[in-house]
Amino acid sequence: MPWRACSRRRTSPELATPLDRIVTAAADIVLYLVQQLVDEPADVRVEESDGDDGVLHLRLYVAEGDRGQVIGRGGRMVQALRTIARAAGARDERRVMLEIADTP
């Protein structure tokens, strides 16, 4: 049974990203954690793509004003998010790379 970190998805549809867009547990947990950190959780989204080398690339989009909260002092917060994403990817035996993307 796949692990789901977010039971809040069922109770708060305004914070939810459609499940057909989120495939992996790594993307799901990053989405949940970042939504809890920022002031504008509705603007948070995670895009997944598979790299040629078998690496799962996660692109994290947040509101411009929330970027500092996600990066954290000295980059500690984003480093912790990357560590959690890698650990979640290890459950699926996948390598995960997380990057904060500019909002299009």
Rosetta constraint file for C-alpha pairs under 8 A:
AtomPair CA 2 CA 25 HARMONIC 7.73 0.50
AtomPair CA 3 CA 25 HARMONIC 6.70 0.50
AtomPair CA 4 CA 25 HARMONIC 6.54 0.50
AtomPair CA 4 CA 28 HARMONIC 7.37 0.50
AtomPair CA 4 CA 29 HARMONIC 7.75 0.50
AtomPair CA 5 CA 25 HARMONIC 7.75 0.50
AtomPair CA 5 CA 28 HARMONIC 7.18 0.50
AtomPair CA 5 CA 29 HARMONIC 5.86 0.50
AtomPair CA 5 CA 32 HARMONIC 7.68 0.50
AtomPair CA 6 CA 28 HARMONIC 7.58 0.50
AtomPair CA 6 CA 29 HARMONIC 7.17 0.50
AtomPair CA 6 CA 32 HARMONIC 6.41 0.50
AtomPair CA 7 CA 11 HARMONIC 7.40 0.50
AtomPair CA 8 CA 12 HARMONIC 5.84 0.50
AtomPair CA 9 CA 13 HARMONIC 6.19 0.50
AtomPair CA 9 CA 15 HARMONIC 6.82 0.50
AtomPair CA 9 CA 16 HARMONIC 5.22 0.50
AtomPair CA 10 CA 16 HARMONIC 7.97 0.50
AtomPair CA 12 CA 16 HARMONIC 6.64 0.50
AtomPair CA 14 CA 42 HARMONIC 6.76 0.50
AtomPair CA 15 CA 35 HARMONIC 7.43 0.50
AtomPair CA 15 CA 41 HARMONIC 6.44 0.50
AtomPair CA 15 CA 42 HARMONIC 5.73 0.50
AtomPair CA 17 CA 21 HARMONIC 7.17 0.50
AtomPair CA 17 CA 22 HARMONIC 7.47 0.50
AtomPair CA 17 CA 45 HARMONIC 7.31 0.50
AtomPair CA 18 CA 22 HARMONIC 7.05 0.50
AtomPair CA 19 CA 23 HARMONIC 7.29 0.50
AtomPair CA 21 CA 47 HARMONIC 7.69 0.50
AtomPair CA 22 CA 27 HARMONIC 6.40 0.50
AtomPair CA 22 CA 28 HARMONIC 6.31 0.50
AtomPair CA 22 CA 46 HARMONIC 7.76 0.50
AtomPair CA 22 CA 47 HARMONIC 7.77 0.50
AtomPair CA 22 CA 48 HARMONIC 7.59 0.50
AtomPair CA 23 CA 27 HARMONIC 7.26 0.50
AtomPair CA 23 CA 28 HARMONIC 7.73 0.50
AtomPair CA 23 CA 48 HARMONIC 7.93 0.50
AtomPair CA 24 CA 28 HARMONIC 6.39 0.50
AtomPair CA 24 CA 89 HARMONIC 7.87 0.50
AtomPair CA 25 CA 29 HARMONIC 6.09 0.50
AtomPair CA 25 CA 88 HARMONIC 6.19 0.50
AtomPair CA 25 CA 89 HARMONIC 7.20 0.50
AtomPair CA 26 CA 30 HARMONIC 6.23 0.50
AtomPair CA 26 CA 84 HARMONIC 7.72 0.50
AtomPair CA 26 CA 85 HARMONIC 4.90 0.50
AtomPair CA 26 CA 86 HARMONIC 7.31 0.50
AtomPair CA 26 CA 87 HARMONIC 7.89 0.50
AtomPair CA 26 CA 88 HARMONIC 4.83 0.50
AtomPair CA 26 CA 89 HARMONIC 5.53 0.50
AtomPair CA 26 CA 96 HARMONIC 7.79 0.50
AtomPair CA 27 CA 31 HARMONIC 6.04 0.50
AtomPair CA 27 CA 46 HARMONIC 6.50 0.50
AtomPair CA 27 CA 47 HARMONIC 7.89 0.50
AtomPair CA 27 CA 48 HARMONIC 7.31 0.50
AtomPair CA 27 CA 58 HARMONIC 6.78 0.50
AtomPair CA 27 CA 85 HARMONIC 7.25 0.50
AtomPair CA 28 CA 32 HARMONIC 6.25 0.50
AtomPair CA 29 CA 33 HARMONIC 6.10 0.50
AtomPair CA 29 CA 85 HARMONIC 7.43 0.50
AtomPair CA 29 CA 88 HARMONIC 7.92 0.50
AtomPair CA 30 CA 34 HARMONIC 6.05 0.50
AtomPair CA 30 CA 46 HARMONIC 7.90 0.50
AtomPair CA 30 CA 81 HARMONIC 6.73 0.50
AtomPair CA 30 CA 84 HARMONIC 7.75 0.50
AtomPair CA 30 CA 85 HARMONIC 6.54 0.50
AtomPair CA 31 CA 35 HARMONIC 6.09 0.50
AtomPair CA 31 CA 44 HARMONIC 7.16 0.50
AtomPair CA 31 CA 45 HARMONIC 6.67 0.50
AtomPair CA 31 CA 46 HARMONIC 6.35 0.50
AtomPair CA 32 CA 36 HARMONIC 6.46 0.50
AtomPair CA 33 CA 37 HARMONIC 6.48 0.50
AtomPair CA 34 CA 38 HARMONIC 6.31 0.50
AtomPair CA 34 CA 41 HARMONIC 7.62 0.50
AtomPair CA 34 CA 44 HARMONIC 7.34 0.50
AtomPair CA 34 CA 70 HARMONIC 6.99 0.50
AtomPair CA 35 CA 40 HARMONIC 7.64 0.50
AtomPair CA 35 CA 41 HARMONIC 4.54 0.50
AtomPair CA 35 CA 42 HARMONIC 7.64 0.50
AtomPair CA 35 CA 44 HARMONIC 6.40 0.50
AtomPair CA 36 CA 41 HARMONIC 7.07 0.50
AtomPair CA 37 CA 69 HARMONIC 7.10 0.50
AtomPair CA 37 CA 70 HARMONIC 7.16 0.50
AtomPair CA 38 CA 66 HARMONIC 5.71 0.50
AtomPair CA 38 CA 69 HARMONIC 6.56 0.50
AtomPair CA 38 CA 70 HARMONIC 7.26 0.50
AtomPair CA 39 CA 66 HARMONIC 6.65 0.50
AtomPair CA 40 CA 44 HARMONIC 7.45 0.50
AtomPair CA 40 CA 63 HARMONIC 6.90 0.50
AtomPair CA 40 CA 66 HARMONIC 7.35 0.50
AtomPair CA 43 CA 61 HARMONIC 7.52 0.50
AtomPair CA 43 CA 62 HARMONIC 5.69 0.50
AtomPair CA 43 CA 63 HARMONIC 5.79 0.50
AtomPair CA 44 CA 60 HARMONIC 7.36 0.50
AtomPair CA 44 CA 61 HARMONIC 5.61 0.50
AtomPair CA 44 CA 62 HARMONIC 4.67 0.50
AtomPair CA 44 CA 63 HARMONIC 7.05 0.50
AtomPair CA 45 CA 60 HARMONIC 6.04 0.50
AtomPair CA 45 CA 61 HARMONIC 5.28 0.50
AtomPair CA 45 CA 62 HARMONIC 6.84 0.50
AtomPair CA 46 CA 58 HARMONIC 6.41 0.50
AtomPair CA 46 CA 59 HARMONIC 5.59 0.50
AtomPair CA 46 CA 60 HARMONIC 4.70 0.50
AtomPair CA 46 CA 61 HARMONIC 6.27 0.50
AtomPair CA 47 CA 58 HARMONIC 5.66 0.50
AtomPair CA 47 CA 59 HARMONIC 5.13 0.50
AtomPair CA 47 CA 60 HARMONIC 6.67 0.50
AtomPair CA 48 CA 56 HARMONIC 6.84 0.50
AtomPair CA 48 CA 57 HARMONIC 5.72 0.50
AtomPair CA 48 CA 58 HARMONIC 4.78 0.50
AtomPair CA 48 CA 59 HARMONIC 6.53 0.50
AtomPair CA 49 CA 56 HARMONIC 5.93 0.50
AtomPair CA 49 CA 57 HARMONIC 5.22 0.50
AtomPair CA 49 CA 58 HARMONIC 6.68 0.50
AtomPair CA 50 CA 54 HARMONIC 6.31 0.50
AtomPair CA 50 CA 55 HARMONIC 5.93 0.50
AtomPair CA 50 CA 56 HARMONIC 4.75 0.50
AtomPair CA 50 CA 57 HARMONIC 6.05 0.50
AtomPair CA 51 CA 55 HARMONIC 5.10 0.50
AtomPair CA 51 CA 56 HARMONIC 6.12 0.50
AtomPair CA 51 CA 57 HARMONIC 6.66 0.50
AtomPair CA 54 CA 94 HARMONIC 7.58 0.50
AtomPair CA 54 CA 95 HARMONIC 7.43 0.50
AtomPair CA 55 CA 94 HARMONIC 6.67 0.50
AtomPair CA 55 CA 95 HARMONIC 5.05 0.50
AtomPair CA 55 CA 96 HARMONIC 5.77 0.50
AtomPair CA 55 CA 97 HARMONIC 7.06 0.50
AtomPair CA 56 CA 94 HARMONIC 6.96 0.50
AtomPair CA 56 CA 95 HARMONIC 6.10 0.50
AtomPair CA 56 CA 96 HARMONIC 4.78 0.50
AtomPair CA 56 CA 97 HARMONIC 6.25 0.50
AtomPair CA 57 CA 96 HARMONIC 5.94 0.50
AtomPair CA 57 CA 97 HARMONIC 4.91 0.50
AtomPair CA 57 CA 98 HARMONIC 6.14 0.50
AtomPair CA 57 CA 99 HARMONIC 7.84 0.50
AtomPair CA 58 CA 96 HARMONIC 7.24 0.50
AtomPair CA 58 CA 97 HARMONIC 6.04 0.50
AtomPair CA 58 CA 98 HARMONIC 4.78 0.50
AtomPair CA 58 CA 99 HARMONIC 6.35 0.50
AtomPair CA 59 CA 98 HARMONIC 6.09 0.50
AtomPair CA 59 CA 99 HARMONIC 5.19 0.50
AtomPair CA 59 CA 100 HARMONIC 5.86 0.50
AtomPair CA 59 CA 101 HARMONIC 5.84 0.50
AtomPair CA 60 CA 98 HARMONIC 7.25 0.50
AtomPair CA 60 CA 99 HARMONIC 6.10 0.50
AtomPair CA 60 CA 100 HARMONIC 4.75 0.50
AtomPair CA 60 CA 101 HARMONIC 5.70 0.50
AtomPair CA 61 CA 100 HARMONIC 6.24 0.50
AtomPair CA 61 CA 101 HARMONIC 5.52 0.50
AtomPair CA 61 CA 102 HARMONIC 6.70 0.50
AtomPair CA 61 CA 103 HARMONIC 5.91 0.50
AtomPair CA 62 CA 66 HARMONIC 6.29 0.50
AtomPair CA 62 CA 67 HARMONIC 6.35 0.50
AtomPair CA 62 CA 100 HARMONIC 7.97 0.50
AtomPair CA 62 CA 103 HARMONIC 6.90 0.50
AtomPair CA 63 CA 67 HARMONIC 6.62 0.50
AtomPair CA 63 CA 103 HARMONIC 7.14 0.50
AtomPair CA 64 CA 103 HARMONIC 7.34 0.50
AtomPair CA 66 CA 70 HARMONIC 6.46 0.50
AtomPair CA 67 CA 71 HARMONIC 6.14 0.50
AtomPair CA 68 CA 72 HARMONIC 5.83 0.50
AtomPair CA 69 CA 77 HARMONIC 7.83 0.50
AtomPair CA 70 CA 77 HARMONIC 6.10 0.50
AtomPair CA 70 CA 78 HARMONIC 6.01 0.50
AtomPair CA 71 CA 75 HARMONIC 5.03 0.50
AtomPair CA 71 CA 76 HARMONIC 6.88 0.50
AtomPair CA 71 CA 77 HARMONIC 5.39 0.50
AtomPair CA 71 CA 78 HARMONIC 4.79 0.50
AtomPair CA 71 CA 79 HARMONIC 8.00 0.50
AtomPair CA 72 CA 76 HARMONIC 5.54 0.50
AtomPair CA 72 CA 77 HARMONIC 4.68 0.50
AtomPair CA 72 CA 78 HARMONIC 6.62 0.50
AtomPair CA 73 CA 77 HARMONIC 7.22 0.50
AtomPair CA 75 CA 79 HARMONIC 6.17 0.50
AtomPair CA 76 CA 80 HARMONIC 6.17 0.50
AtomPair CA 77 CA 81 HARMONIC 6.27 0.50
AtomPair CA 78 CA 82 HARMONIC 6.15 0.50
AtomPair CA 79 CA 83 HARMONIC 6.25 0.50
AtomPair CA 80 CA 84 HARMONIC 6.26 0.50
AtomPair CA 81 CA 85 HARMONIC 6.10 0.50
AtomPair CA 82 CA 86 HARMONIC 6.12 0.50
AtomPair CA 82 CA 97 HARMONIC 7.13 0.50
AtomPair CA 82 CA 98 HARMONIC 5.76 0.50
AtomPair CA 83 CA 87 HARMONIC 6.21 0.50
AtomPair CA 84 CA 88 HARMONIC 6.16 0.50
AtomPair CA 85 CA 89 HARMONIC 6.08 0.50
AtomPair CA 85 CA 96 HARMONIC 6.45 0.50
AtomPair CA 85 CA 97 HARMONIC 7.73 0.50
AtomPair CA 85 CA 98 HARMONIC 7.26 0.50
AtomPair CA 86 CA 90 HARMONIC 6.12 0.50
AtomPair CA 86 CA 95 HARMONIC 6.45 0.50
AtomPair CA 86 CA 96 HARMONIC 5.22 0.50
AtomPair CA 86 CA 97 HARMONIC 7.31 0.50
AtomPair CA 87 CA 91 HARMONIC 6.83 0.50
AtomPair CA 88 CA 92 HARMONIC 7.28 0.50
AtomPair CA 89 CA 93 HARMONIC 6.13 0.50
AtomPair CA 89 CA 94 HARMONIC 4.98 0.50
AtomPair CA 89 CA 95 HARMONIC 5.93 0.50
AtomPair CA 89 CA 96 HARMONIC 5.85 0.50
AtomPair CA 90 CA 94 HARMONIC 5.49 0.50
AtomPair CA 90 CA 95 HARMONIC 6.74 0.50
